[in-house]
């Protein structure tokens, strides 16, 4: 139990993620998370607005169940398996974030300056979250997949479009961290 | 629905793995995009390499 409660080292992550993907494939499906955005729109009745959403969502209920599992697993993890969220972050990273005005770098998984209830309810914090959501919704459908589908399923099948998408994701992340975050905070 | 309940279990397992290796942490992503740690690269690289290996073994009928 003690080993489970400690943070797991990076080299445990890769093989366990690979195992999950293999089981997903073995159960007969291609792994991906962002199709669920489409499915949720279909369930909410978006088919009345655009024929794009006129699909039988029950054919994709396995993906929804997987996401429900992610939420349940996250709840279990945060309540019972992660007694301390402290992260062994690079001291340089901690210093940079502190200088940008972040109050809890490496003391928790997420910065209060973006994800705390108080900030999320402020105008700036609300806009950050809403605009991020819109970008994710548009981007994943425009690219035909998100990090899970392209970086993991696509890359392991040696698909060129997925490689291009992953390079794009990474450039986007670099731009956000090097230029946008210092601008916003 | 019931025959797909295994995806629910798999989702629970996956969430626990990702959270325990800190691969869901905003700070870990920031650190990765600043190239200040190997942690995330090790996880992603490891996942892709091991999964590609498993798939090759599967296609050859070993698994």
gemmi code that builds the backbone of each chain (N, CA, C; Angstrom):
import gemmi

chains = {
    "A": [
        ("UNK", (0.832, -1.204, 0.000), (0.000, 0.000, 0.000), (0.868, 1.255, 0.000)),
        ("UNK", (1.955, 1.196, 0.777), (2.869, 2.335, 0.857), (3.384, 2.713, -0.538)),
        ("UNK", (3.719, 1.698, -1.347), (4.231, 1.935, -2.699), (3.174, 2.601, -3.569)),
        ("UNK", (1.916, 2.194, -3.402), (0.836, 2.789, -4.205), (0.639, 4.253, -3.838)),
        ("UNK", (0.781, 4.590, -2.575), (0.524, 5.963, -2.130), (1.661, 6.922, -2.493)),
        ("UNK", (2.866, 6.390, -2.699), (3.983, 7.239, -3.135), (3.747, 7.675, -4.586)),
        ("UNK", (4.370, 8.814, -5.019), (4.299, 9.142, -6.449), (4.981, 8.038, -7.258)),
        ("UNK", (4.410, 7.678, -8.410), (5.021, 6.626, -9.226), (6.062, 7.244, -10.163)),
        ("UNK", (7.218, 6.556, -10.314), (8.267, 7.093, -11.205), (7.828, 7.059, -12.672)),
        ("UNK", (8.488, 7.857, -13.496), (8.078, 8.000, -14.902), (8.092, 6.681, -15.656)),
        ("UNK", (9.062, 5.801, -15.332), (9.190, 4.582, -16.149), (8.079, 3.567, -15.890)),
        ("UNK", (7.276, 3.806, -14.854), (6.098, 2.966, -14.629), (4.978, 3.397, -15.584)),
        ("UNK", (4.964, 4.702, -15.899), (3.870, 5.269, -16.682), (3.750, 4.700, -18.083)),
        ("UNK", (4.864, 4.719, -18.832), (4.827, 4.269, -20.226), (4.223, 2.884, -20.406)),
        ("UNK", (4.777, 1.862, -19.737), (4.249, 0.507, -19.906), (2.783, 0.370, -19.482)),
        ("UNK", (2.377, 1.048, -18.390), (0.980, 0.928, -17.949), (0.018, 1.619, -18.924)),
        ("UNK", (0.481, 2.750, -19.501), (-0.334, 3.411, -20.531), (-0.442, 2.491, -21.746)),
        ("UNK", (0.696, 1.906, -22.137), (0.698, 0.985, -23.281), (-0.247, -0.190, -23.037)),
        ("UNK", (-0.255, -0.704, -21.804), (-1.149, -1.814, -21.462), (-2.614, -1.404, -21.636)),
        ("UNK", (-2.949, -0.206, -21.151), (-4.319, 0.298, -21.298), (-4.713, 0.368, -22.766)),
        ("UNK", (-3.801, 0.928, -23.581), (-4.097, 1.082, -25.009), (-4.296, -0.268, -25.674)),
        ("UNK", (-3.430, -1.218, -25.276), (-3.548, -2.535, -25.882), (-4.892, -3.175, -25.522)),
        ("UNK", (-5.285, -3.068, -24.249), (-6.577, -3.640, -23.840), (-7.722, -2.966, -24.602)),
        ("UNK", (-7.613, -1.659, -24.764), (-8.631, -0.905, -25.513), (-8.744, -1.469, -26.928)),
        ("UNK", (-7.580, -1.663, -27.552), (-7.537, -2.223, -28.906), (-8.056, -3.663, -28.904)),
        ("UNK", (-7.643, -4.424, -27.886), (-8.022, -5.839, -27.782), (-9.534, -5.989, -27.620)),
        ("UNK", (-10.154, -5.009, -26.938), (-11.612, -5.024, -26.770), (-12.311, -4.633, -28.069)),
        ("UNK", (-11.531, -4.281, -29.088), (-12.105, -4.062, -30.412), (-12.277, -2.629, -30.840)),
        ("UNK", (-11.642, -1.673, -30.131), (-11.867, -0.266, -30.478), (-10.556, 0.498, -30.617)),
        ("UNK", (-10.613, 1.597, -31.371), (-9.475, 2.499, -31.462), (-9.562, 3.536, -30.356)),
        ("UNK", (-8.434, 3.722, -29.679), (-8.407, 4.610, -28.526), (-8.477, 6.079, -28.953)),
        ("UNK", (-9.291, 6.838, -28.271), (-9.387, 8.273, -28.524), (-10.413, 8.878, -27.589)),
        ("UNK", (-10.197, 10.120, -27.181), (-11.092, 10.717, -26.192), (-11.997, 11.785, -26.790)),
        ("UNK", (-11.500, 12.526, -27.792), (-12.214, 13.740, -28.179), (-13.461, 13.492, -29.032)),
        ("UNK", (-13.632, 12.285, -29.572), (-14.885, 11.989, -30.292), (-16.075, 12.187, -29.376)),
        ("UNK", (-15.814, 12.099, -28.066), (-16.903, 12.256, -27.100), (-17.517, 13.658, -27.140)),
        ("UNK", (-16.728, 14.656, -27.538), (-17.305, 16.005, -27.667), (-18.448, 15.953, -28.673)),
        ("UNK", (-18.158, 15.277, -29.807), (-19.166, 15.114, -30.857), (-20.369, 14.350, -30.333)),
        ("UNK", (-20.089, 13.230, -29.644), (-21.152, 12.390, -29.118), (-22.051, 13.169, -28.165)),
        ("UNK", (-21.430, 13.977, -27.293), (-22.219, 14.757, -26.333), (-23.091, 15.789, -27.058)),
        ("UNK", (-22.547, 16.389, -28.136), (-23.353, 17.330, -28.919), (-24.541, 16.611, -29.535)),
        ("UNK", (-24.293, 15.410, -30.058), (-25.377, 14.623, -30.657), (-26.462, 14.331, -29.626)),
        ("UNK", (-26.036, 13.899, -28.426), (-26.998, 13.583, -27.365), (-27.794, 14.832, -26.982)),
        ("UNK", (-27.112, 15.996, -26.975), (-27.780, 17.241, -26.586), (-28.711, 17.755, -27.688)),
        ("UNK", (-28.706, 17.092, -28.853), (-29.653, 17.465, -29.898), (-29.097, 18.358, -30.984)),
        ("UNK", (-27.752, 18.374, -31.158), (-27.146, 19.237, -32.170), (-27.504, 18.797, -33.592)),
        ("UNK", (-28.056, 17.589, -33.748), (-28.465, 17.106, -35.067), (-29.519, 17.993, -35.693)),
        ("UNK", (-30.272, 18.731, -34.875), (-31.304, 19.634, -35.400), (-30.681, 20.853, -36.075)),
        ("UNK", (-29.451, 21.195, -35.647), (-28.781, 22.374, -36.177), (-27.915, 22.020, -37.389)),
        ("UNK", (-27.213, 20.882, -37.295), (-26.316, 20.489, -38.375), (-26.372, 18.978, -38.571)),
        ("UNK", (-26.395, 18.562, -39.845), (-26.492, 17.129, -40.127), (-25.212, 16.402, -39.716)),
        ("UNK", (-24.123, 17.186, -39.499), (-22.859, 16.614, -39.047), (-23.056, 15.780, -37.781)),
        ("UNK", (-23.999, 16.225, -36.939), (-24.193, 15.557, -35.644), (-25.263, 14.463, -35.687)),
        ("UNK", (-25.859, 14.254, -36.884), (-26.876, 13.203, -36.982), (-26.208, 11.845, -37.060)),
        ("UNK", (-25.853, 11.326, -35.900), (-25.194, 10.031, -35.848), (-25.847, 9.206, -34.754)),
        ("UNK", (-25.635, 7.906, -34.852), (-26.162, 7.044, -33.798), (-25.132, 6.980, -32.666)),
        ("UNK", (-25.366, 7.767, -31.603), (-24.346, 7.861, -30.556), (-24.201, 6.550, -29.779)),
        ("UNK", (-25.215, 5.688, -29.839), (-25.116, 4.436, -29.081), (-23.989, 3.546, -29.609)),
        ("UNK", (-23.594, 3.792, -30.876), (-22.458, 3.030, -31.417), (-21.149, 3.456, -30.763)),
        ("UNK", (-21.160, 4.606, -30.120), (-19.933, 5.094, -29.494), (-20.053, 5.171, -27.967)),
        ("UNK", (-20.992, 4.421, -27.417), (-21.199, 4.525, -25.964), (-20.007, 3.983, -25.173)),
        ("UNK", (-19.199, 3.114, -25.812), (-18.021, 2.587, -25.105), (-17.041, 3.713, -24.761)),
        ("UNK", (-16.913, 4.689, -25.696), (-15.992, 5.809, -25.458), (-16.500, 6.691, -24.318)),
        ("UNK", (-17.820, 6.857, -24.270), (-18.400, 7.637, -23.169), (-18.180, 6.932, -21.840)),
        ("UNK", (-18.375, 5.601, -21.849), (-18.161, 4.841, -20.609), (-16.713, 4.977, -20.150)),
        ("UNK", (-15.788, 4.979, -21.116), (-14.372, 5.138, -20.777), (-14.154, 6.476, -20.068)),
        ("UNK", (-14.784, 7.534, -20.584), (-14.619, 8.857, -19.968), (-15.256, 8.910, -18.585)),
        ("UNK", (-16.422, 8.259, -18.436), (-17.028, 8.172, -17.100), (-16.053, 7.477, -16.156)),
        ("UNK", (-15.395, 6.422, -16.671), (-14.374, 5.721, -15.892), (-13.237, 6.644, -15.494)),
        ("UNK", (-12.828, 7.516, -16.421), (-11.747, 8.467, -16.119), (-12.141, 9.363, -14.945)),
        ("UNK", (-13.399, 9.808, -14.949), (-13.857, 10.692, -13.870), (-13.885, 9.931, -12.544)),
        ("UNK", (-14.425, 8.718, -12.579), (-14.478, 7.896, -11.358), (-13.062, 7.602, -10.852)),
        ("UNK", (-12.175, 7.235, -11.782), (-10.784, 6.934, -11.414), (-10.086, 8.144, -10.822)),
        ("UNK", (-10.354, 9.316, -11.407), (-9.768, 10.540, -10.875), (-10.246, 10.823, -9.468)),
        ("UNK", (-11.534, 10.562, -9.245), (-12.100, 10.759, -7.906), (-11.428, 9.817, -6.897)),
        ("UNK", (-11.318, 8.549, -7.271), (-10.676, 7.559, -6.387), (-9.236, 7.984, -6.090)),
        ("UNK", (-8.518, 8.353, -7.156), (-7.114, 8.732, -7.010), (-6.952, 9.929, -6.073)),
        ("UNK", (-7.713, 10.985, -6.341), (-7.498, 12.209, -5.565), (-7.944, 12.048, -4.115)),
        ("UNK", (-8.928, 11.192, -3.860), (-9.414, 11.033, -2.493), (-8.669, 9.980, -1.676)),
        ("UNK", (-8.181, 8.927, -2.356), (-7.623, 7.808, -1.598), (-6.172, 7.452, -1.946)),
        ("UNK", (-5.709, 7.827, -3.165), (-4.403, 7.312, -3.588), (-3.300, 8.365, -3.647)),
        ("UNK", (-3.686, 9.654, -3.564), (-2.669, 10.708, -3.622), (-2.776, 11.578, -2.376)),
        ("UNK", (-2.185, 11.128, -1.257), (-2.306, 11.894, -0.012), (-1.582, 13.241, -0.091)),
        ("UNK", (-0.540, 13.302, -0.946), (0.224, 14.545, -1.069), (0.468, 14.828, -2.544)),
        ("UNK", (-0.015, 15.987, -3.021), (0.115, 16.306, -4.447), (1.449, 16.959, -4.796)),
        ("UNK", (2.371, 17.047, -3.831), (3.651, 17.708, -4.099), (4.377, 17.013, -5.255)),
        ("UNK", (4.958, 17.827, -6.156), (5.626, 17.306, -7.342), (7.099, 17.663, -7.294)),
        ("UNK", (7.921, 16.705, -7.727), (9.361, 16.903, -7.765), (9.726, 17.702, -9.020)),
        ("UNK", (9.272, 18.957, -9.079), (9.466, 19.801, -10.265), (10.885, 20.351, -10.287)),
        ("UNK", (11.394, 20.633, -11.482), (12.697, 21.281, -11.620), (12.692, 22.615, -10.852)),
        ("UNK", (13.689, 22.843, -9.964), (13.721, 24.094, -9.174), (13.695, 25.350, -10.046)),
        ("UNK", (14.287, 25.251, -11.243), (14.266, 26.402, -12.163), (12.831, 26.695, -12.591)),
        ("UNK", (12.077, 25.628, -12.887), (10.669, 25.788, -13.274), (9.886, 26.448, -12.148)),
        ("UNK", (10.132, 25.988, -10.920), (9.423, 26.546, -9.761), (9.718, 28.029, -9.628)),
        ("UNK", (11.004, 28.376, -9.798), (11.403, 29.786, -9.667), (10.741, 30.648, -10.736)),
        ("UNK", (10.745, 30.153, -11.987), (10.116, 30.897, -13.088), (8.641, 31.149, -12.812)),
        ("UNK", (7.956, 30.086, -12.376), (6.515, 30.208, -12.137), (6.240, 31.154, -10.980)),
        ("UNK", (7.096, 31.105, -9.947), (6.930, 32.010, -8.815), (7.081, 33.460, -9.266)),
        ("UNK", (8.087, 33.699, -10.154), (8.294, 35.057, -10.656), (7.115, 35.546, -11.493)),
        ("UNK", (6.422, 34.599, -12.163), (5.236, 34.967, -12.948), (4.024, 35.243, -12.053)),
        ("UNK", (4.167, 34.915, -10.756), (3.071, 35.192, -9.834), (2.239, 33.977, -9.435)),
        ("UNK", (2.711, 32.781, -9.779), (1.987, 31.575, -9.355), (2.317, 31.276, -7.896)),
        ("UNK", (1.275, 30.995, -7.109), (1.482, 30.875, -5.663), (1.827, 29.454, -5.214)),
        ("UNK", (1.466, 28.437, -6.009), (1.666, 27.072, -5.501), (2.381, 26.131, -6.470)),
        ("UNK", (3.402, 26.599, -7.227), (4.052, 25.666, -8.145), (4.674, 24.486, -7.409)),
        ("UNK", (4.403, 23.266, -7.925), (4.931, 22.008, -7.384), (4.337, 21.613, -6.039)),
        ("UNK", (3.486, 22.458, -5.455), (2.852, 22.072, -4.189), (1.551, 21.315, -4.444)),
        ("UNK", (1.034, 21.439, -5.666), (-0.177, 20.717, -6.054), (-0.072, 20.383, -7.534)),
        ("UNK", (-1.043, 19.637, -8.083), (-0.991, 19.279, -9.499), (-1.322, 20.469, -10.395)),
        ("UNK", (-2.207, 21.358, -9.893), (-2.704, 22.438, -10.738), (-2.527, 23.792, -10.063)),
        ("UNK", (-2.252, 24.848, -10.862), (-2.080, 26.178, -10.273), (-3.416, 26.784, -9.844)),
        ("UNK", (-3.449, 27.315, -8.637), (-4.660, 27.995, -8.150), (-5.031, 29.166, -9.049)),
        ("UNK", (-4.002, 29.792, -9.674), (-4.236, 30.993, -10.484), (-5.082, 30.706, -11.723)),
        ("UNK", (-5.277, 29.430, -12.056), (-6.121, 29.096, -13.209), (-7.330, 28.265, -12.791)),
        ("UNK", (-7.121, 27.332, -11.836), (-8.152, 26.324, -11.595), (-8.918, 26.467, -10.283)),
        ("UNK", (-8.529, 27.390, -9.399), (-9.291, 27.500, -8.151), (-10.683, 28.062, -8.444)),
        ("UNK", (-11.662, 27.706, -7.616), (-13.055, 28.149, -7.821), (-13.138, 29.672, -7.890)),
        ("UNK", (-12.385, 30.292, -6.990), (-12.415, 31.754, -6.900), (-11.993, 32.390, -8.222)),
        ("UNK", (-10.876, 31.909, -8.796), (-10.377, 32.446, -10.069), (-11.336, 32.105, -11.215)),
        ("UNK", (-11.830, 30.849, -11.223), (-12.702, 30.420, -12.317), (-13.957, 31.274, -12.389)),
        ("UNK", (-14.357, 31.854, -11.252), (-15.566, 32.673, -11.221), (-15.264, 34.149, -11.506)),
        ("UNK", (-13.974, 34.505, -11.575), (-13.638, 35.882, -11.939), (-13.706, 36.020, -13.452)),
        ("UNK", (-13.791, 37.244, -13.973), (-13.951, 37.436, -15.418), (-12.756, 36.868, -16.183)),
        ("UNK", (-11.548, 37.220, -15.731), (-10.344, 36.756, -16.429), (-10.243, 35.227, -16.415)),
        ("UNK", (-10.408, 34.669, -15.216), (-10.294, 33.217, -15.091), (-11.349, 32.491, -15.901)),
        ("UNK", (-12.566, 33.040, -15.891), (-13.669, 32.443, -16.634), (-13.368, 32.460, -18.130)),
        ("UNK", (-12.862, 33.609, -18.623), (-12.547, 33.730, -20.052), (-11.442, 32.767, -20.455)),
        ("UNK", (-10.421, 32.627, -19.588), (-9.329, 31.692, -19.896), (-9.878, 30.280, -20.093)),
        ("UNK", (-10.735, 29.850, -19.158), (-11.253, 28.484, -19.226), (-12.194, 28.299, -20.424)),
        ("UNK", (-13.095, 29.275, -20.642), (-14.057, 29.160, -21.745), (-13.331, 29.158, -23.101)),
        ("UNK", (-12.392, 30.106, -23.282), (-11.676, 30.180, -24.558), (-10.837, 28.926, -24.788)),
        ("UNK", (-10.224, 28.402, -23.712), (-9.468, 27.154, -23.843), (-10.385, 26.039, -24.311)),
        ("UNK", (-11.568, 25.963, -23.729), (-12.534, 24.928, -24.103), (-12.943, 25.034, -25.556)),
        ("UNK", (-13.212, 26.265, -26.016), (-13.595, 26.473, -27.414), (-12.465, 26.029, -28.341)),
        ("UNK", (-11.225, 26.409, -27.992), (-10.065, 26.015, -28.814), (-9.928, 24.498, -28.870)),
        ("UNK", (-10.113, 23.838, -27.724), (-9.978, 22.377, -27.696), (-11.080, 21.735, -28.544)),
        ("UNK", (-12.310, 22.217, -28.380), (-13.431, 21.667, -29.138), (-13.222, 21.824, -30.630)),
        ("UNK", (-12.852, 23.038, -31.060), (-12.636, 23.273, -32.488), (-11.423, 22.482, -32.992)),
        ("UNK", (-10.308, 22.602, -32.270), (-9.051, 21.988, -32.719), (-9.121, 20.480, -32.847)),
        ("UNK", (-9.725, 19.825, -31.861), (-9.751, 18.358, -31.922), (-10.595, 17.866, -33.088)),
        ("UNK", (-11.681, 18.569, -33.407), (-12.504, 18.127, -34.538), (-11.850, 18.496, -35.864)),
        ("UNK", (-11.206, 19.675, -35.913), (-10.538, 20.114, -37.139), (-9.386, 19.167, -37.466)),
        ("UNK", (-8.664, 18.738, -36.433), (-7.512, 17.848, -36.636), (-7.934, 16.379, -36.651)),
        ("UNK", (-9.191, 16.106, -36.344), (-9.656, 14.726, -36.355), (-9.171, 13.912, -35.169)),
        ("UNK", (-8.802, 14.590, -34.083), (-8.380, 13.841, -32.909), (-7.597, 14.724, -31.962)),
        ("UNK", (-7.435, 14.252, -30.727), (-6.676, 15.040, -29.751), (-5.360, 14.324, -29.454)),
        ("UNK", (-4.752, 14.656, -28.362), (-3.467, 14.055, -28.011), (-3.569, 12.539, -27.881)),
        ("UNK", (-4.666, 12.049, -27.330), (-4.773, 10.603, -27.125), (-4.846, 9.865, -28.461)),
        ("UNK", (-5.720, 10.317, -29.340), (-5.889, 9.624, -30.617), (-4.678, 9.736, -31.519)),
        ("UNK", (-4.167, 10.965, -31.691), (-3.063, 11.165, -32.623), (-1.722, 10.732, -32.041)),
        ("UNK", (-1.389, 11.222, -30.826), (-0.053, 10.976, -30.283), (0.126, 9.511, -29.916)),
        ("UNK", (-0.946, 8.850, -29.491), (-0.755, 7.483, -29.033), (-1.209, 6.465, -30.071)),
        ("UNK", (-2.506, 6.468, -30.413), (-2.989, 5.493, -31.396), (-2.334, 5.733, -32.750)),
        ("UNK", (-2.381, 6.994, -33.227), (-1.851, 7.312, -34.555), (-0.366, 7.051, -34.682)),
        ("UNK", (0.415, 7.563, -33.717), (1.873, 7.404, -33.779), (2.275, 5.933, -33.747)),
        ("UNK", (1.624, 5.149, -32.895), (2.031, 3.740, -32.803), (1.640, 2.967, -34.055)),
        ("UNK", (0.713, 3.517, -34.855), (0.395, 2.881, -36.136), (1.210, 3.489, -37.271)),
        ("UNK", (2.168, 4.343, -36.915), (3.053, 4.988, -37.887), (2.283, 5.766, -38.952)),
        ("UNK", (1.295, 6.543, -38.527), (0.517, 7.340, -39.477), (1.084, 8.754, -39.567)),
        ("UNK", (1.383, 9.179, -40.825), (2.001, 10.495, -41.060), (1.115, 11.657, -40.590)),
        ("UNK", (-0.209, 11.657, -40.919), (-1.052, 12.772, -40.453), (-0.982, 12.939, -38.934)),
        ("UNK", (-0.916, 11.813, -38.209), (-0.838, 11.882, -36.749), (0.479, 12.495, -36.302)),
        ("UNK", (1.566, 12.144, -37.010), (2.867, 12.710, -36.669), (2.823, 14.230, -36.840)),
        ("UNK", (2.217, 14.678, -37.958), (2.102, 16.114, -38.200), (1.257, 16.769, -37.110)),
        ("UNK", (0.142, 16.111, -36.733), (-0.727, 16.666, -35.688), (0.043, 16.797, -34.379)),
        ("UNK", (0.837, 15.771, -34.037), (1.576, 15.796, -32.773), (2.627, 16.908, -32.776)),
        ("UNK", (3.304, 17.078, -33.926), (4.276, 18.173, -34.034), (3.551, 19.502, -33.819)),
        ("UNK", (2.362, 19.615, -34.417), (1.546, 20.817, -34.233), (1.164, 21.036, -32.786)),
        ("UNK", (0.711, 19.986, -32.105), (0.341, 20.099, -30.677), (1.528, 20.631, -29.887)),
        ("UNK", (2.701, 20.064, -30.192), (3.868, 20.419, -29.397), (4.276, 21.878, -29.628)),
        ("UNK", (4.242, 22.292, -30.900), (4.560, 23.697, -31.198), (3.564, 24.611, -30.483)),
        ("UNK", (2.276, 24.225, -30.507), (1.248, 25.003, -29.812), (1.551, 25.134, -28.336)),
        ("UNK", (1.956, 24.024, -27.710), (2.275, 24.040, -26.287), (3.472, 24.919, -25.984)),
        ("UNK", (4.496, 24.831, -26.859), (5.700, 25.649, -26.667), (5.350, 27.134, -26.777)),
        ("UNK", (4.544, 27.486, -27.787), (4.128, 28.887, -27.947), (3.367, 29.354, -26.701)),
        ("UNK", (2.461, 28.500, -26.212), (1.660, 28.875, -25.043), (2.540, 29.132, -23.833)),
        ("UNK", (3.497, 28.222, -23.590), (4.309, 28.322, -22.377), (5.355, 29.445, -22.463)),
        ("UNK", (5.965, 29.605, -23.640), (7.043, 30.598, -23.765), (6.515, 32.005, -23.992)),
        ("UNK", (5.355, 32.136, -24.675), (4.900, 33.479, -25.044), (3.547, 33.875, -24.430)),
        ("UNK", (2.558, 32.966, -24.479), (1.221, 33.365, -24.028), (1.122, 33.492, -22.511)),
        ("UNK", (1.681, 32.509, -21.783), (1.552, 32.549, -20.317), (2.225, 33.783, -19.698)),
        ("UNK", (3.457, 34.153, -20.148), (4.037, 35.404, -19.608), (3.183, 36.623, -19.957)),
        ("UNK", (2.466, 36.558, -21.089), (1.613, 37.668, -21.508), (0.353, 37.765, -20.644)),
        ("UNK", (-0.197, 36.585, -20.313), (-1.481, 36.555, -19.593), (-1.277, 36.798, -18.098)),
        ("UNK", (-0.150, 36.295, -17.555), (0.042, 36.394, -16.108), (1.100, 37.438, -15.706)),
    ],
    "B": [
        ("UNK", (-24.837, -1.959, -23.766), (-24.225, -1.174, -22.694), (-23.428, -2.063, -21.735)),
        ("UNK", (-24.051, -3.152, -21.288), (-23.391, -3.999, -20.285), (-22.108, -4.631, -20.817)),
        ("UNK", (-22.124, -4.981, -22.121), (-20.920, -5.631, -22.659), (-19.764, -4.628, -22.771)),
        ("UNK", (-20.094, -3.357, -22.668), (-19.042, -2.346, -22.746), (-18.569, -1.867, -21.380)),
        ("UNK", (-19.044, -2.523, -20.324), (-18.708, -2.091, -18.967), (-17.193, -2.198, -18.743)),
        ("UNK", (-16.522, -3.060, -19.530), (-15.073, -3.201, -19.395), (-14.347, -1.894, -19.721)),
        ("UNK", (-14.975, -1.058, -20.592), (-14.363, 0.225, -20.904), (-14.424, 1.173, -19.705)),
        ("UNK", (-15.474, 1.025, -18.906), (-15.581, 1.819, -17.679), (-14.439, 1.459, -16.723)),
        ("UNK", (-14.218, 0.159, -16.552), (-13.141, -0.311, -15.668), (-11.783, 0.148, -16.188)),
        ("UNK", (-11.602, 0.041, -17.515), (-10.344, 0.464, -18.125), (-10.118, 1.963, -17.912)),
        ("UNK", (-11.202, 2.741, -18.006), (-11.109, 4.181, -17.779), (-10.662, 4.488, -16.365)),
        ("UNK", (-11.219, 3.770, -15.388), (-10.833, 3.966, -13.982), (-9.338, 3.671, -13.803)),
        ("UNK", (-8.897, 2.548, -14.381), (-7.490, 2.163, -14.294), (-6.593, 3.235, -14.919)),
        ("UNK", (-6.988, 3.690, -16.118), (-6.183, 4.667, -16.855), (-6.054, 5.983, -16.076)),
        ("UNK", (-7.160, 6.424, -15.476), (-7.133, 7.680, -14.716), (-6.193, 7.555, -13.518)),
        ("UNK", (-6.206, 6.388, -12.868), (-5.331, 6.193, -11.710), (-3.863, 6.214, -12.153)),
        ("UNK", (-3.564, 5.531, -13.273), (-2.193, 5.530, -13.785), (-1.739, 6.953, -14.100)),
        ("UNK", (-2.538, 7.679, -14.911), (-2.127, 9.024, -15.324), (-1.949, 9.957, -14.138)),
        ("UNK", (-2.833, 9.836, -13.136), (-2.712, 10.753, -12.004), (-1.538, 10.369, -11.105)),
        ("UNK", (-1.282, 9.057, -10.956), (-0.180, 8.639, -10.086), (1.203, 8.966, -10.677)),
        ("UNK", (1.332, 8.964, -12.010), (2.627, 9.342, -12.594), (2.686, 10.845, -12.879)),
        ("UNK", (1.688, 11.578, -12.395), (1.624, 13.044, -12.492), (1.471, 13.535, -13.930)),
        ("UNK", (1.048, 12.653, -14.839), (0.932, 13.040, -16.250), (-0.287, 13.932, -16.505)),
        ("UNK", (-1.080, 14.211, -15.470), (-2.209, 15.132, -15.647), (-1.884, 16.505, -15.080)),
        ("UNK", (-0.670, 16.648, -14.522), (-0.356, 17.896, -13.837), (-0.034, 19.035, -14.803)),
        ("UNK", (-0.682, 20.170, -14.598), (-0.412, 21.375, -15.403), (1.059, 21.762, -15.282)),
        ("UNK", (1.595, 21.640, -14.072), (2.995, 22.020, -13.845), (3.956, 21.120, -14.608)),
        ("UNK", (3.617, 19.823, -14.689), (4.461, 18.893, -15.439), (4.473, 19.242, -16.921)),
        ("UNK", (3.330, 19.681, -17.452), (3.273, 20.072, -18.867), (4.075, 21.343, -19.106)),
        ("UNK", (3.929, 22.294, -18.186), (4.700, 23.536, -18.297), (6.192, 23.215, -18.357)),
        ("UNK", (6.618, 22.358, -17.430), (8.034, 21.960, -17.337), (8.486, 21.270, -18.627)),
        ("UNK", (7.607, 20.443, -19.205), (7.949, 19.730, -20.440), (8.151, 20.715, -21.593)),
        ("UNK", (7.214, 21.649, -21.751), (7.318, 22.600, -22.863), (8.482, 23.577, -22.677)),
        ("UNK", (8.994, 23.671, -21.457), (10.187, 24.487, -21.209), (11.453, 23.634, -21.314)),
        ("UNK", (11.292, 22.356, -21.628), (12.409, 21.403, -21.746), (13.260, 21.376, -20.474)),
        ("UNK", (12.590, 21.437, -19.313), (13.337, 21.475, -18.054), (13.283, 20.153, -17.285)),
        ("UNK", (12.682, 19.127, -17.898), (12.641, 17.837, -17.229), (12.429, 16.719, -18.240)),
        ("UNK", (12.905, 15.540, -17.890), (12.748, 14.373, -18.759), (11.445, 13.638, -18.461)),
        ("UNK", (10.856, 13.908, -17.285), (9.710, 13.148, -16.770), (8.634, 12.846, -17.827)),
        ("UNK", (8.040, 13.903, -18.416), (6.939, 13.711, -19.369), (7.413, 13.043, -20.660)),
        ("UNK", (8.612, 13.424, -21.120), (9.140, 12.806, -22.339), (9.344, 11.307, -22.121)),
        ("UNK", (9.814, 10.960, -20.922), (10.008, 9.548, -20.588), (8.696, 8.777, -20.604)),
        ("UNK", (7.646, 9.388, -20.044), (6.335, 8.723, -20.007), (5.784, 8.540, -21.422)),
        ("UNK", (5.774, 9.644, -22.203), (5.192, 9.584, -23.545), (6.011, 8.655, -24.443)),
        ("UNK", (7.348, 8.847, -24.409), (8.218, 7.995, -25.225), (8.067, 6.533, -24.836)),
        ("UNK", (8.039, 6.267, -23.544), (7.888, 4.892, -23.063), (6.584, 4.277, -23.538)),
        ("UNK", (5.507, 5.055, -23.457), (4.190, 4.545, -23.867), (4.194, 4.200, -25.347)),
        ("UNK", (4.724, 5.099, -26.168), (4.713, 4.859, -27.618), (5.575, 3.645, -27.965)),
        ("UNK", (6.776, 3.570, -27.373), (7.680, 2.455, -27.699), (7.102, 1.111, -27.243)),
        ("UNK", (6.626, 1.059, -25.986), (6.101, -0.212, -25.474), (4.840, -0.627, -26.243)),
        ("UNK", (3.960, 0.361, -26.538), (2.731, 0.026, -27.271), (3.071, -0.473, -28.678)),
        ("UNK", (4.011, 0.185, -29.352), (4.400, -0.258, -30.699), (4.957, -1.683, -30.646)),
        ("UNK", (5.749, -1.975, -29.591), (6.299, -3.324, -29.445), (5.207, -4.358, -29.223)),
        ("UNK", (4.253, -4.030, -28.318), (3.144, -4.961, -28.052), (2.359, -5.233, -29.343)),
        ("UNK", (2.119, -4.159, -30.122), (1.334, -4.325, -31.343), (2.062, -5.190, -32.370)),
        ("UNK", (3.378, -5.030, -32.449), (4.157, -5.876, -33.366), (4.053, -7.343, -32.947)),
        ("UNK", (4.203, -7.584, -31.622), (4.092, -8.956, -31.113), (2.701, -9.517, -31.402)),
        ("UNK", (1.686, -8.648, -31.259), (0.305, -9.089, -31.483), (0.097, -9.462, -32.947)),
        ("UNK", (0.614, -8.613, -33.857), (0.433, -8.871, -35.294), (1.142, -10.146, -35.720)),
        ("UNK", (2.235, -10.497, -35.025), (2.952, -11.725, -35.359), (2.400, -12.931, -34.619)),
        ("UNK", (1.339, -12.705, -33.850), (0.670, -13.820, -33.188), (1.353, -14.311, -31.928)),
        ("UNK", (2.326, -13.552, -31.411), (3.023, -13.982, -30.192), (2.098, -13.831, -28.973)),
        ("UNK", (1.297, -12.734, -28.983), (0.380, -12.516, -27.858), (-1.014, -13.007, -28.238)),
    ],
}
model = gemmi.Model(1)
for chain_id, residues in chains.items():
    chain = gemmi.Chain(chain_id)
    for i, (resn, *xyz) in enumerate(residues, 1):
        res = gemmi.Residue()
        res.name, res.seqid = resn, gemmi.SeqId(i, " ")
        for name, pos in zip(("N", "CA", "C"), xyz):
            atom = gemmi.Atom()
            atom.name, atom.element = name, gemmi.Element(name[0])
            atom.pos, atom.b_iso = gemmi.Position(*pos), 0.0
            res.add_atom(atom)
        chain.add_residue(res)
    model.add_chain(chain)
structure = gemmi.Structure()
structure.add_model(model)
structure.setup_entities()
